[in-house]
């Protein structure tokens, strides 16, 4: 699972490669089948869902390949839940 940190200035940091990335870089990782997790750097809160929603709205409106209809990316897409099992 690829881990990212989101900073208050909306910058995203890839902890594996030690570099800043764009929302499009994260989208490309998902399309390659990688699982992702995004946390707020200041609080540690999981913000993966909001980043995924941002990808869906901003990137797909711009005419990029849809994430949810791509069979490779969809099968690896995991959304964190706050529910206990």
Secondary structure as the mmCIF struct_conf table of DSSP 4:
data_model
#
loop_
_struct_conf.conf_type_id
_struct_conf.id
_struct_conf.beg_label_comp_id
_struct_conf.beg_label_asym_id
_struct_conf.beg_label_seq_id
_struct_conf.end_label_comp_id
_struct_conf.end_label_asym_id
_struct_conf.end_label_seq_id
STRN STRN1 UNK A 2 UNK A 6
TURN_TY1_P TURN_TY1_P1 UNK A 8 UNK A 9
BEND BEND1 UNK A 10 UNK A 10
STRN STRN2 UNK A 12 UNK A 14
TURN_TY1_P TURN_TY1_P2 UNK A 15 UNK A 18
STRN STRN3 UNK A 19 UNK A 21
HELX_RH_AL_P HELX_RH_AL_P1 UNK A 23 UNK A 31
TURN_TY1_P TURN_TY1_P3 UNK A 32 UNK A 33
STRN STRN4 UNK A 36 UNK A 40
TURN_TY1_P TURN_TY1_P4 UNK A 41 UNK A 43
STRN STRN5 UNK A 46 UNK A 46
HELX_RH_AL_P HELX_RH_AL_P2 UNK A 48 UNK A 54
HELX_RH_PI_P HELX_RH_PI_P1 UNK A 55 UNK A 59
HELX_RH_AL_P HELX_RH_AL_P3 UNK A 60 UNK A 61
TURN_TY1_P TURN_TY1_P5 UNK A 62 UNK A 63
HELX_LH_PP_P HELX_LH_PP_P1 UNK A 64 UNK A 66
BEND BEND2 UNK A 67 UNK A 67
TURN_TY1_P TURN_TY1_P6 UNK A 68 UNK A 69
HELX_RH_AL_P HELX_RH_AL_P4 UNK A 71 UNK A 76
#
